[in-house]
Amino acid sequence: MNLYDPEQKKWVRKAPPGKNVIPSSWEAYEYLKKSINVEYESKKGIVKISLIYYSPKLAAEWLDLLVKDMNEFWKQKKLDETKRHIDLLTKKADNTQVAEIKEVFFTLIAEQTKSNLLAQATDESMFETVAEVIVPEEKSAPSRALLCIIGFIFSGFFACVVSLFMGISKKREQLNG
């Protein structure tokens, strides 16, 4: 089932009722929510994120992008916040005449400037990478043996039901005919 044509760079999916051909962020979120697993180990303070998709390489790429995007979002939020704090503290320092209070404002401005510089220096502001995203070497699902066993049982059950109905149908023909 093709959803996107990479050559024409155009969405070609059949849109569900009430939806556009181009999927919304909410549709992407709903799809991603089913494929992603987040575990938090409170004793170690570690967040483990895994993504299940039929292509392990693509899943690893998406997971890497997801972590980078979250870090970039939090980095930008921190930079915006410290900039707002610096601007506010600078205005307050300019408006005050008391030297001791000005000194306190300048100390706070120095702390916020330090936070701003530290936020700019790192790309990992929210999540620090403990281990790189890895592509699994072995297939996790579906199990071919399990599929074969279930298929065998289902086909055996189906054959029994069909032969039962055929036997009943033959018996009725013999009684009626």
LOLO-307323 format. One line per field, with one value per atom (N, C-alpha, C): residue number from 1; atom name; y, x, z. Coordinates in nm, 2 decimals, always signed. Layout:
residues N
resi c(NUM / ...)
name c(CA / ...)
y c(Y / ...)
x c(X / ...)
z c(Z / ...)
//
This chain:
residues 177
resi c(1 / 1 / 1 / 2 / 2 / 2 / 3 / 3 / 3 / 4 / 4 / 4 / 5 / 5 / 5 / 6 / 6 / 6 / 7 / 7 / 7 / 8 / 8 / 8 / 9 / 9 / 9 / 10 / 10 / 10 / 11 / 11 / 11 / 12 / 12 / 12 / 13 / 13 / 13 / 14 / 14 / 14 / 15 / 15 / 15 / 16 / 16 / 16 / 17 / 17 / 17 / 18 / 18 / 18 / 19 / 19 / 19 / 20 / 20 / 20 / 21 / 21 / 21 / 22 / 22 / 22 / 23 / 23 / 23 / 24 / 24 / 24 / 25 / 25 / 25 / 26 / 26 / 26 / 27 / 27 / 27 / 28 / 28 / 28 / 29 / 29 / 29 / 30 / 30 / 30 / 31 / 31 / 31 / 32 / 32 / 32 / 33 / 33 / 33 / 34 / 34 / 34 / 35 / 35 / 35 / 36 / 36 / 36 / 37 / 37 / 37 / 38 / 38 / 38 / 39 / 39 / 39 / 40 / 40 / 40 / 41 / 41 / 41 / 42 / 42 / 42 / 43 / 43 / 43 / 44 / 44 / 44 / 45 / 45 / 45 / 46 / 46 / 46 / 47 / 47 / 47 / 48 / 48 / 48 / 49 / 49 / 49 / 50 / 50 / 50 / 51 / 51 / 51 / 52 / 52 / 52 / 53 / 53 / 53 / 54 / 54 / 54 / 55 / 55 / 55 / 56 / 56 / 56 / 57 / 57 / 57 / 58 / 58 / 58 / 59 / 59 / 59 / 60 / 60 / 60 / 61 / 61 / 61 / 62 / 62 / 62 / 63 / 63 / 63 / 64 / 64 / 64 / 65 / 65 / 65 / 66 / 66 / 66 / 67 / 67 / 67 / 68 / 68 / 68 / 69 / 69 / 69 / 70 / 70 / 70 / 71 / 71 / 71 / 72 / 72 / 72 / 73 / 73 / 73 / 74 / 74 / 74 / 75 / 75 / 75 / 76 / 76 / 76 / 77 / 77 / 77 / 78 / 78 / 78 / 79 / 79 / 79 / 80 / 80 / 80 / 81 / 81 / 81 / 82 / 82 / 82 / 83 / 83 / 83 / 84 / 84 / 84 / 85 / 85 / 85 / 86 / 86 / 86 / 87 / 87 / 87 / 88 / 88 / 88 / 89 / 89 / 89 / 90 / 90 / 90 / 91 / 91 / 91 / 92 / 92 / 92 / 93 / 93 / 93 / 94 / 94 / 94 / 95 / 95 / 95 / 96 / 96 / 96 / 97 / 97 / 97 / 98 / 98 / 98 / 99 / 99 / 99 / 100 / 100 / 100 / 101 / 101 / 101 / 102 / 102 / 102 / 103 / 103 / 103 / 104 / 104 / 104 / 105 / 105 / 105 / 106 / 106 / 106 / 107 / 107 / 107 / 108 / 108 / 108 / 109 / 109 / 109 / 110 / 110 / 110 / 111 / 111 / 111 / 112 / 112 / 112 / 113 / 113 / 113 / 114 / 114 / 114 / 115 / 115 / 115 / 116 / 116 / 116 / 117 / 117 / 117 / 118 / 118 / 118 / 119 / 119 / 119 / 120 / 120 / 120 / 121 / 121 / 121 / 122 / 122 / 122 / 123 / 123 / 123 / 124 / 124 / 124 / 125 / 125 / 125 / 126 / 126 / 126 / 127 / 127 / 127 / 128 / 128 / 128 / 129 / 129 / 129 / 130 / 130 / 130 / 131 / 131 / 131 / 132 / 132 / 132 / 133 / 133 / 133 / 134 / 134 / 134 / 135 / 135 / 135 / 136 / 136 / 136 / 137 / 137 / 137 / 138 / 138 / 138 / 139 / 139 / 139 / 140 / 140 / 140 / 141 / 141 / 141 / 142 / 142 / 142 / 143 / 143 / 143 / 144 / 144 / 144 / 145 / 145 / 145 / 146 / 146 / 146 / 147 / 147 / 147 / 148 / 148 / 148 / 149 / 149 / 149 / 150 / 150 / 150 / 151 / 151 / 151 / 152 / 152 / 152 / 153 / 153 / 153 / 154 / 154 / 154 / 155 / 155 / 155 / 156 / 156 / 156 / 157 / 157 / 157 / 158 / 158 / 158 / 159 / 159 / 159 / 160 / 160 / 160 / 161 / 161 / 161 / 162 / 162 / 162 / 163 / 163 / 163 / 164 / 164 / 164 / 165 / 165 / 165 / 166 / 166 / 166 / 167 / 167 / 167 / 168 / 168 / 168 / 169 / 169 / 169 / 170 / 170 / 170 / 171 / 171 / 171 / 172 / 172 / 172 / 173 / 173 / 173 / 174 / 174 / 174 / 175 / 175 / 175 / 176 / 176 / 176 / 177 / 177 / 177)
name c(N / CA / C / N / CA / C / N / CA / C / N / CA / C / N / CA / C / N / CA / C / N / CA / C / N / CA / C / N / CA / C / N / CA / C / N / CA / C / N / CA / C / N / CA / C / N / CA / C / N / CA / C / N / CA / C / N / CA / C / N / CA / C / N / CA / C / N / CA / C / N / CA / C / N / CA / C / N / CA / C / N / CA / C / N / CA / C / N / CA / C / N / CA / C / N / CA / C / N / CA / C / N / CA / C / N / CA / C / N / CA / C / N / CA / C / N / CA / C / N / CA / C / N / CA / C / N / CA / C / N / CA / C / N / CA / C / N / CA / C / N / CA / C / N / CA / C / N / CA / C / N / CA / C / N / CA / C / N / CA / C / N / CA / C / N / CA / C / N / CA / C / N / CA / C / N / CA / C / N / CA / C / N / CA / C / N / CA / C / N / CA / C / N / CA / C / N / CA / C / N / CA / C / N / CA / C / N / CA / C / N / CA / C / N / CA / C / N / CA / C / N / CA / C / N / CA / C / N / CA / C / N / CA / C / N / CA / C / N / CA / C / N / CA / C / N / CA / C / N / CA / C / N / CA / C / N / CA / C / N / CA / C / N / CA / C / N / CA / C / N / CA / C / N / CA / C / N / CA / C / N / CA / C / N / CA / C / N / CA / C / N / CA / C / N / CA / C / N / CA / C / N / CA / C / N / CA / C / N / CA / C / N / CA / C / N / CA / C / N / CA / C / N / CA / C / N / CA / C / N / CA / C / N / CA / C / N / CA / C / N / CA / C / N / CA / C / N / CA / C / N / CA / C / N / CA / C / N / CA / C / N / CA / C / N / CA / C / N / CA / C / N / CA / C / N / CA / C / N / CA / C / N / CA / C / N / CA / C / N / CA / C / N / CA / C / N / CA / C / N / CA / C / N / CA / C / N / CA / C / N / CA / C / N / CA / C / N / CA / C / N / CA / C / N / CA / C / N / CA / C / N / CA / C / N / CA / C / N / CA / C / N / CA / C / N / CA / C / N / CA / C / N / CA / C / N / CA / C / N / CA / C / N / CA / C / N / CA / C / N / CA / C / N / CA / C / N / CA / C / N / CA / C / N / CA / C / N / CA / C / N / CA / C / N / CA / C / N / CA / C / N / CA / C / N / CA / C / N / CA / C / N / CA / C / N / CA / C / N / CA / C / N / CA / C / N / CA / C / N / CA / C / N / CA / C / N / CA / C / N / CA / C / N / CA / C / N / CA / C / N / CA / C / N / CA / C / N / CA / C / N / CA / C / N / CA / C / N / CA / C / N / CA / C / N / CA / C / N / CA / C / N / CA / C / N / CA / C / N / CA / C / N / CA / C / N / CA / C / N / CA / C / N / CA / C / N / CA / C / N / CA / C / N / CA / C / N / CA / C)
y c(-0.12 / +0.00 / +0.12 / +0.20 / +0.32 / +0.44 / +0.51 / +0.63 / +0.76 / +0.74 / +0.86 / +0.82 / +0.91 / +0.89 / +0.98 / +0.91 / +0.99 / +1.06 / +1.01 / +1.07 / +1.20 / +1.20 / +1.32 / +1.41 / +1.35 / +1.41 / +1.46 / +1.36 / +1.39 / +1.27 / +1.31 / +1.20 / +1.15 / +1.01 / +0.95 / +0.85 / +0.86 / +0.77 / +0.80 / +0.70 / +0.72 / +0.78 / +0.90 / +0.97 / +0.90 / +0.88 / +0.83 / +0.93 / +0.89 / +0.99 / +1.10 / +1.23 / +1.34 / +1.39 / +1.32 / +1.35 / +1.40 / +1.47 / +1.51 / +1.40 / +1.42 / +1.32 / +1.34 / +1.46 / +1.48 / +1.46 / +1.36 / +1.33 / +1.44 / +1.46 / +1.56 / +1.52 / +1.61 / +1.58 / +1.48 / +1.50 / +1.41 / +1.26 / +1.25 / +1.11 / +1.05 / +1.13 / +1.08 / +1.04 / +1.12 / +1.10 / +0.96 / +0.95 / +0.82 / +0.70 / +0.71 / +0.60 / +0.57 / +0.68 / +0.67 / +0.62 / +0.66 / +0.61 / +0.46 / +0.40 / +0.25 / +0.18 / +0.25 / +0.19 / +0.22 / +0.32 / +0.36 / +0.31 / +0.28 / +0.23 / +0.31 / +0.37 / +0.45 / +0.39 / +0.36 / +0.30 / +0.39 / +0.42 / +0.50 / +0.42 / +0.41 / +0.35 / +0.45 / +0.47 / +0.58 / +0.56 / +0.44 / +0.43 / +0.48 / +0.45 / +0.49 / +0.63 / +0.67 / +0.80 / +0.79 / +0.67 / +0.64 / +0.63 / +0.69 / +0.67 / +0.59 / +0.48 / +0.39 / +0.40 / +0.44 / +0.46 / +0.36 / +0.28 / +0.19 / +0.21 / +0.18 / +0.20 / +0.07 / +0.02 / -0.10 / -0.07 / -0.11 / -0.09 / -0.20 / -0.23 / -0.34 / -0.33 / -0.20 / -0.18 / -0.14 / -0.22 / -0.18 / -0.06 / -0.05 / +0.07 / +0.20 / +0.19 / +0.31 / +0.34 / +0.24 / +0.26 / +0.33 / +0.29 / +0.35 / +0.49 / +0.52 / +0.66 / +0.75 / +0.70 / +0.77 / +0.80 / +0.70 / +0.71 / +0.82 / +0.81 / +0.91 / +1.05 / +1.07 / +1.20 / +1.24 / +1.15 / +1.18 / +1.24 / +1.17 / +1.22 / +1.35 / +1.37 / +1.50 / +1.61 / +1.58 / +1.68 / +1.72 / +1.62 / +1.65 / +1.74 / +1.70 / +1.78 / +1.92 / +1.94 / +2.07 / +2.15 / +2.09 / +2.16 / +2.22 / +2.13 / +2.17 / +2.27 / +2.26 / +2.35 / +2.49 / +2.49 / +2.62 / +2.68 / +2.60 / +2.65 / +2.71 / +2.64 / +2.69 / +2.82 / +2.83 / +2.96 / +3.07 / +3.05 / +3.15 / +3.20 / +3.10 / +3.13 / +3.21 / +3.17 / +3.25 / +3.39 / +3.40 / +3.53 / +3.62 / +3.57 / +3.65 / +3.69 / +3.60 / +3.63 / +3.74 / +3.73 / +3.83 / +3.97 / +3.97 / +4.10 / +4.16 / +4.08 / +4.13 / +4.18 / +4.11 / +4.15 / +4.27 / +4.28 / +4.40 / +4.53 / +4.52 / +4.63 / +4.67 / +4.57 / +4.59 / +4.66 / +4.61 / +4.67 / +4.82 / +4.85 / +4.98 / +5.08 / +5.02 / +5.11 / +5.13 / +5.06 / +5.07 / +5.17 / +5.24 / +5.33 / +5.28 / +5.18 / +5.13 / +5.03 / +5.06 / +4.99 / +4.84 / +4.81 / +4.67 / +4.59 / +4.65 / +4.58 / +4.56 / +4.66 / +4.65 / +4.53 / +4.52 / +4.41 / +4.28 / +4.27 / +4.14 / +4.11 / +4.21 / +4.19 / +4.15 / +4.21 / +4.17 / +4.03 / +3.99 / +3.85 / +3.75 / +3.79 / +3.70 / +3.70 / +3.82 / +3.82 / +3.73 / +3.74 / +3.65 / +3.51 / +3.47 / +3.33 / +3.28 / +3.37 / +3.34 / +3.34 / +3.43 / +3.42 / +3.29 / +3.25 / +3.12 / +3.01 / +3.01 / +2.90 / +2.90 / +3.02 / +3.04 / +2.99 / +3.02 / +2.97 / +2.82 / +2.76 / +2.62 / +2.55 / +2.61 / +2.55 / +2.55 / +2.66 / +2.67 / +2.57 / +2.53 / +2.45 / +2.30 / +2.26 / +2.11 / +2.09 / +1.98 / +1.94 / +1.85 / +1.80 / +1.71 / +1.78 / +1.86 / +1.93 / +1.86 / +1.77 / +1.70 / +1.55 / +1.49 / +1.35 / +1.34 / +1.29 / +1.26 / +1.12 / +1.10 / +0.97 / +0.88 / +0.77 / +0.68 / +0.57 / +0.53 / +0.43 / +0.48 / +0.46 / +0.50 / +0.41 / +0.47 / +0.39 / +0.27 / +0.15 / +0.04 / -0.03 / -0.09 / -0.17 / -0.31 / -0.38 / -0.51 / -0.61 / -0.70 / -0.80 / -0.91 / -0.94 / -1.05 / -1.00 / -1.07 / -1.03 / -1.06 / -0.96 / -0.98 / -1.04 / -1.01 / -1.06 / -1.05 / -1.12 / -1.23 / -1.36 / -1.46 / -1.58 / -1.67 / -1.71 / -1.80 / -1.93 / -1.99 / -2.12 / -2.10 / -2.00 / -1.97 / -1.95 / -1.87 / -1.85 / -1.98 / -2.07 / -2.20 / -2.29 / -2.29 / -2.37 / -2.32 / -2.19 / -2.13 / -2.15 / -2.14 / -2.16 / -2.31 / -2.40 / -2.54 / -2.57 / -2.52 / -2.54 / -2.48 / -2.36 / -2.29 / -2.36 / -2.41 / -2.47 / -2.61 / -2.68 / -2.81 / -2.79 / -2.68 / -2.65 / -2.62 / -2.53 / -2.49 / -2.61 / -2.71 / -2.83 / -2.91 / -2.93 / -3.00 / -2.94 / -2.81 / -2.74 / -2.76 / -2.74 / -2.76 / -2.90 / -3.00 / -3.14 / -3.18 / -3.12 / -3.14 / -3.09 / -2.97 / -2.91 / -2.99 / -3.03 / -3.11 / -3.25 / -3.31 / -3.44 / -3.42 / -3.31 / -3.28 / -3.26 / -3.19 / -3.16 / -3.28 / -3.38 / -3.50 / -3.59 / -3.59 / -3.67 / -3.62 / -3.49 / -3.43 / -3.47 / -3.47 / -3.51 / -3.65 / -3.74 / -3.88 / -3.90 / -3.83 / -3.85 / -3.79 / -3.68 / -3.61 / -3.68 / -3.74 / -3.78 / -3.92)
x c(+0.09 / +0.00 / +0.09 / +0.09 / +0.17 / +0.09 / +0.16 / +0.11 / +0.17 / +0.30 / +0.38 / +0.46 / +0.46 / +0.54 / +0.67 / +0.78 / +0.91 / +0.96 / +0.93 / +0.98 / +0.91 / +0.78 / +0.70 / +0.69 / +0.74 / +0.73 / +0.59 / +0.50 / +0.36 / +0.29 / +0.19 / +0.11 / +0.01 / +0.00 / -0.09 / -0.19 / -0.19 / -0.28 / -0.43 / -0.51 / -0.65 / -0.69 / -0.74 / -0.76 / -0.88 / -0.87 / -0.99 / -1.09 / -1.22 / -1.33 / -1.30 / -1.32 / -1.30 / -1.15 / -1.06 / -0.92 / -0.87 / -0.75 / -0.69 / -0.59 / -0.55 / -0.46 / -0.32 / -0.29 / -0.16 / -0.20 / -0.13 / -0.17 / -0.14 / -0.22 / -0.20 / -0.10 / -0.06 / +0.04 / -0.03 / -0.16 / -0.23 / -0.23 / -0.25 / -0.25 / -0.11 / -0.01 / +0.13 / +0.15 / +0.10 / +0.12 / +0.05 / -0.07 / -0.15 / -0.07 / -0.02 / +0.06 / +0.18 / +0.26 / +0.38 / +0.36 / +0.25 / +0.22 / +0.21 / +0.16 / +0.14 / +0.28 / +0.37 / +0.50 / +0.61 / +0.59 / +0.70 / +0.68 / +0.79 / +0.78 / +0.88 / +0.83 / +0.92 / +0.91 / +1.03 / +1.04 / +1.13 / +1.09 / +1.17 / +1.22 / +1.35 / +1.40 / +1.44 / +1.35 / +1.36 / +1.49 / +1.53 / +1.65 / +1.77 / +1.78 / +1.90 / +1.88 / +1.75 / +1.73 / +1.75 / +1.72 / +1.74 / +1.61 / +1.59 / +1.48 / +1.52 / +1.45 / +1.48 / +1.37 / +1.40 / +1.30 / +1.33 / +1.23 / +1.24 / +1.13 / +1.16 / +1.06 / +1.05 / +0.93 / +0.91 / +0.85 / +0.92 / +0.88 / +0.93 / +0.87 / +0.91 / +1.05 / +1.10 / +1.23 / +1.32 / +1.41 / +1.49 / +1.58 / +1.63 / +1.72 / +1.64 / +1.52 / +1.43 / +1.39 / +1.36 / +1.32 / +1.43 / +1.56 / +1.67 / +1.69 / +1.67 / +1.68 / +1.58 / +1.45 / +1.34 / +1.37 / +1.42 / +1.44 / +1.55 / +1.66 / +1.76 / +1.71 / +1.63 / +1.57 / +1.48 / +1.40 / +1.31 / +1.39 / +1.49 / +1.57 / +1.64 / +1.69 / +1.75 / +1.65 / +1.53 / +1.42 / +1.38 / +1.37 / +1.33 / +1.44 / +1.57 / +1.68 / +1.68 / +1.66 / +1.66 / +1.54 / +1.42 / +1.31 / +1.34 / +1.40 / +1.42 / +1.54 / +1.64 / +1.75 / +1.69 / +1.61 / +1.55 / +1.46 / +1.39 / +1.30 / +1.39 / +1.50 / +1.59 / +1.65 / +1.70 / +1.76 / +1.66 / +1.53 / +1.43 / +1.40 / +1.39 / +1.36 / +1.48 / +1.60 / +1.71 / +1.72 / +1.69 / +1.69 / +1.58 / +1.46 / +1.36 / +1.40 / +1.46 / +1.51 / +1.61 / +1.71 / +1.81 / +1.76 / +1.66 / +1.60 / +1.52 / +1.45 / +1.37 / +1.47 / +1.57 / +1.66 / +1.74 / +1.77 / +1.84 / +1.75 / +1.63 / +1.53 / +1.52 / +1.51 / +1.50 / +1.62 / +1.74 / +1.87 / +1.88 / +1.83 / +1.84 / +1.75 / +1.63 / +1.53 / +1.56 / +1.66 / +1.68 / +1.80 / +1.80 / +1.90 / +1.99 / +1.94 / +2.02 / +2.13 / +2.25 / +2.37 / +2.36 / +2.32 / +2.32 / +2.22 / +2.10 / +2.00 / +2.05 / +2.12 / +2.18 / +2.28 / +2.36 / +2.46 / +2.39 / +2.28 / +2.20 / +2.15 / +2.09 / +2.05 / +2.16 / +2.27 / +2.39 / +2.44 / +2.43 / +2.47 / +2.37 / +2.24 / +2.14 / +2.15 / +2.19 / +2.21 / +2.33 / +2.43 / +2.55 / +2.52 / +2.43 / +2.39 / +2.31 / +2.22 / +2.13 / +2.22 / +2.32 / +2.41 / +2.49 / +2.53 / +2.60 / +2.51 / +2.39 / +2.29 / +2.27 / +2.26 / +2.24 / +2.36 / +2.48 / +2.60 / +2.61 / +2.58 / +2.59 / +2.49 / +2.37 / +2.26 / +2.31 / +2.38 / +2.43 / +2.54 / +2.61 / +2.73 / +2.70 / +2.58 / +2.55 / +2.43 / +2.43 / +2.31 / +2.22 / +2.26 / +2.18 / +2.14 / +2.03 / +1.98 / +1.88 / +1.80 / +1.70 / +1.74 / +1.78 / +1.82 / +1.97 / +2.05 / +2.19 / +2.20 / +2.26 / +2.27 / +2.37 / +2.32 / +2.40 / +2.46 / +2.37 / +2.41 / +2.35 / +2.42 / +2.38 / +2.26 / +2.18 / +2.07 / +2.13 / +2.08 / +2.13 / +2.02 / +2.06 / +1.97 / +1.98 / +1.87 / +1.87 / +1.93 / +2.01 / +2.07 / +1.97 / +1.88 / +1.79 / +1.64 / +1.56 / +1.43 / +1.35 / +1.26 / +1.19 / +1.05 / +0.99 / +0.85 / +0.83 / +0.73 / +0.66 / +0.74 / +0.71 / +0.78 / +0.72 / +0.81 / +0.76 / +0.71 / +0.77 / +0.73 / +0.59 / +0.57 / +0.43 / +0.33 / +0.36 / +0.27 / +0.23 / +0.33 / +0.31 / +0.22 / +0.24 / +0.16 / +0.02 / +0.00 / -0.13 / -0.20 / -0.13 / -0.19 / -0.23 / -0.15 / -0.19 / -0.31 / -0.32 / -0.44 / -0.56 / -0.55 / -0.66 / -0.71 / -0.62 / -0.66 / -0.72 / -0.67 / -0.73 / -0.87 / -0.89 / -1.02 / -1.12 / -1.07 / -1.15 / -1.19 / -1.09 / -1.12 / -1.22 / -1.22 / -1.32 / -1.46 / -1.47 / -1.60 / -1.65 / -1.57 / -1.62 / -1.66 / -1.58 / -1.62 / -1.75 / -1.77 / -1.89 / -2.01 / -2.00 / -2.11 / -2.14 / -2.03 / -2.05 / -2.11 / -2.08 / -2.14 / -2.28 / -2.31 / -2.46 / -2.54 / -2.48 / -2.55 / -2.57 / -2.47 / -2.49 / -2.59 / -2.59 / -2.69 / -2.83 / -2.85 / -2.98 / -3.03 / -2.93 / -2.97 / -3.01 / -2.94 / -2.98 / -3.11 / -3.15 / -3.28 / -3.39 / -3.36 / -3.47 / -3.48 / -3.37 / -3.37 / -3.40)
z c(+0.00 / +0.00 / +0.00 / -0.11 / -0.12 / -0.06 / +0.03 / +0.09 / +0.04 / +0.00 / -0.05 / -0.17 / -0.27 / -0.39 / -0.37 / -0.34 / -0.32 / -0.45 / -0.56 / -0.69 / -0.72 / -0.70 / -0.72 / -0.59 / -0.48 / -0.35 / -0.32 / -0.32 / -0.31 / -0.24 / -0.15 / -0.08 / -0.18 / -0.18 / -0.27 / -0.20 / -0.07 / +0.01 / -0.01 / +0.01 / +0.01 / +0.15 / +0.15 / +0.28 / +0.35 / +0.48 / +0.56 / +0.56 / +0.58 / +0.58 / +0.68 / +0.64 / +0.72 / +0.74 / +0.66 / +0.67 / +0.54 / +0.54 / +0.42 / +0.37 / +0.24 / +0.18 / +0.26 / +0.29 / +0.37 / +0.52 / +0.58 / +0.72 / +0.81 / +0.91 / +1.01 / +1.12 / +1.20 / +1.31 / +1.40 / +1.42 / +1.52 / +1.46 / +1.33 / +1.28 / +1.29 / +1.27 / +1.29 / +1.43 / +1.53 / +1.67 / +1.71 / +1.66 / +1.69 / +1.64 / +1.52 / +1.46 / +1.54 / +1.57 / +1.64 / +1.78 / +1.84 / +1.98 / +1.99 / +1.88 / +1.88 / +1.86 / +1.80 / +1.76 / +1.86 / +1.95 / +2.04 / +2.18 / +2.25 / +2.39 / +2.47 / +2.58 / +2.67 / +2.81 / +2.86 / +2.99 / +3.08 / +3.20 / +3.29 / +3.41 / +3.43 / +3.54 / +3.65 / +3.75 / +3.84 / +3.93 / +3.96 / +4.05 / +3.98 / +3.85 / +3.77 / +3.70 / +3.69 / +3.62 / +3.47 / +3.42 / +3.28 / +3.21 / +3.09 / +3.01 / +2.89 / +2.87 / +2.75 / +2.65 / +2.53 / +2.42 / +2.32 / +2.27 / +2.16 / +2.07 / +1.94 / +1.83 / +1.75 / +1.73 / +1.66 / +1.52 / +1.41 / +1.28 / +1.19 / +1.08 / +1.00 / +0.94 / +0.93 / +0.88 / +1.00 / +1.05 / +1.17 / +1.14 / +1.02 / +0.99 / +1.00 / +0.94 / +0.94 / +1.08 / +1.16 / +1.30 / +1.38 / +1.35 / +1.42 / +1.38 / +1.25 / +1.20 / +1.27 / +1.27 / +1.33 / +1.48 / +1.55 / +1.69 / +1.71 / +1.63 / +1.64 / +1.62 / +1.51 / +1.48 / +1.60 / +1.65 / +1.76 / +1.88 / +1.92 / +2.04 / +2.00 / +1.88 / +1.84 / +1.85 / +1.79 / +1.79 / +1.94 / +2.02 / +2.16 / +2.23 / +2.21 / +2.27 / +2.21 / +2.08 / +2.02 / +2.07 / +2.09 / +2.15 / +2.28 / +2.37 / +2.51 / +2.51 / +2.43 / +2.42 / +2.38 / +2.28 / +2.24 / +2.35 / +2.41 / +2.52 / +2.63 / +2.67 / +2.77 / +2.73 / +2.60 / +2.55 / +2.55 / +2.51 / +2.51 / +2.66 / +2.75 / +2.89 / +2.95 / +2.93 / +2.99 / +2.92 / +2.79 / +2.73 / +2.79 / +2.81 / +2.88 / +3.02 / +3.09 / +3.23 / +3.22 / +3.13 / +3.12 / +3.09 / +2.99 / +2.95 / +3.07 / +3.14 / +3.26 / +3.36 / +3.40 / +3.50 / +3.46 / +3.33 / +3.28 / +3.30 / +3.26 / +3.28 / +3.42 / +3.51 / +3.65 / +3.71 / +3.66 / +3.71 / +3.66 / +3.53 / +3.48 / +3.56 / +3.61 / +3.67 / +3.82 / +3.88 / +4.02 / +4.05 / +4.16 / +4.19 / +4.31 / +4.38 / +4.49 / +4.44 / +4.49 / +4.44 / +4.48 / +4.60 / +4.65 / +4.56 / +4.53 / +4.45 / +4.31 / +4.26 / +4.12 / +4.12 / +4.22 / +4.23 / +4.23 / +4.30 / +4.31 / +4.17 / +4.10 / +3.96 / +3.87 / +3.88 / +3.79 / +3.82 / +3.95 / +3.98 / +3.92 / +3.92 / +3.86 / +3.71 / +3.65 / +3.51 / +3.47 / +3.55 / +3.52 / +3.53 / +3.62 / +3.63 / +3.51 / +3.47 / +3.35 / +3.22 / +3.21 / +3.10 / +3.10 / +3.21 / +3.22 / +3.18 / +3.22 / +3.18 / +3.03 / +2.98 / +2.83 / +2.76 / +2.80 / +2.73 / +2.74 / +2.86 / +2.87 / +2.78 / +2.77 / +2.69 / +2.54 / +2.50 / +2.36 / +2.33 / +2.44 / +2.42 / +2.40 / +2.43 / +2.42 / +2.33 / +2.26 / +2.18 / +2.26 / +2.37 / +2.45 / +2.58 / +2.57 / +2.68 / +2.76 / +2.70 / +2.78 / +2.80 / +2.69 / +2.70 / +2.67 / +2.76 / +2.73 / +2.68 / +2.57 / +2.51 / +2.59 / +2.64 / +2.72 / +2.62 / +2.53 / +2.42 / +2.29 / +2.19 / +2.06 / +2.01 / +1.92 / +1.87 / +1.79 / +1.82 / +1.74 / +1.67 / +1.56 / +1.47 / +1.52 / +1.56 / +1.60 / +1.50 / +1.54 / +1.45 / +1.42 / +1.51 / +1.49 / +1.48 / +1.41 / +1.39 / +1.52 / +1.56 / +1.68 / +1.66 / +1.55 / +1.53 / +1.38 / +1.32 / +1.38 / +1.38 / +1.46 / +1.47 / +1.35 / +1.26 / +1.15 / +1.20 / +1.30 / +1.35 / +1.41 / +1.49 / +1.55 / +1.44 / +1.34 / +1.23 / +1.16 / +1.14 / +1.07 / +1.16 / +1.29 / +1.38 / +1.38 / +1.39 / +1.40 / +1.26 / +1.15 / +1.02 / +1.00 / +1.05 / +1.05 / +1.13 / +1.25 / +1.34 / +1.27 / +1.23 / +1.17 / +1.04 / +0.95 / +0.83 / +0.86 / +0.97 / +1.01 / +1.06 / +1.14 / +1.19 / +1.08 / +0.98 / +0.87 / +0.78 / +0.76 / +0.68 / +0.75 / +0.89 / +0.96 / +0.95 / +0.96 / +0.95 / +0.81 / +0.70 / +0.56 / +0.54 / +0.59 / +0.56 / +0.64 / +0.76 / +0.84 / +0.76 / +0.71 / +0.63 / +0.50 / +0.44 / +0.32 / +0.35 / +0.46 / +0.50 / +0.54 / +0.61 / +0.64 / +0.51 / +0.42 / +0.29 / +0.21 / +0.21 / +0.14 / +0.20 / +0.34 / +0.41 / +0.38 / +0.37 / +0.34 / +0.20 / +0.11 / -0.03 / -0.04 / +0.04 / +0.04 / +0.10 / +0.21 / +0.27 / +0.19 / +0.12 / +0.04 / -0.10 / -0.15 / -0.29 / -0.30)
//
